[in-house]
Amino acid sequence: IIKDSLVEATGTNNAGGIVGYLADTGEINNCHNVNTEVKGNAVVGGVAGEAYGYIYKSTSSGTVTGNATQTGGISGIAYKNIEECENSGSVTALGNAVGGITGRVGNEGKILSCKNTGDVTVSSTGTTDAFVGGISGIVVGHIEKSSNYGTVSSQISARWNRVGGIAAALGTSALNASIKECSNFGDVNAIG
């Protein structure tokens, strides 16, 4: 358990409340970020920044702030499974791909049985795009049996201002991304 701390990686990528970079041979199981504030540039998460490995039964209640892309309550980007995890802290970013669980689900990634109750917000962007979701900003993998209760909002006027209760953008023409058996109970707000 990491409790009542500050993890700040100013000007760098891969900041996480438990670990900044999780290799594909690594696993995070039953770890908890309790009221720890996590700040970074890009790829910022309450538990892990960049996750090539698995994350199970872990939680984050600390605030997560990213200055660029791929910011999430549990991980900045997920290339493998995140299962039975919960985020209750607020997630705020200045860039795109922002989510209550992860900023982006990679093509082999899956978010399964996760819950977000924290508010997810993009307040300004250095790019012309904003993708903000209650579970994930961008999904090229899969989300199943997950729910969002937090308010999801984009407070900017952008060319691509996409905001969704579960995800802002799903899939590409080359991949079979999916969202199954998910629920959104939070407000969804966008301007522009």
Helices and strands as residue ranges (DSSP letters): E 2-3, E 6-9, E 15-16, E 19-22, E 27-29, E 32-34, E 37-40, E 44-45, E 48-51, E 54-56, E 59-60, E 64-66, E 71-72, E 75-78, E 81-83, E 86-87, E 91-93, E 98-99, E 102-105, E 110-112, E 115-116, E 120-122, E 129-133, E 136-139, E 142-144, E 147-148, E 152-154, E 160-164, E 167-170, E 178-180, E 183-184, E 188-190
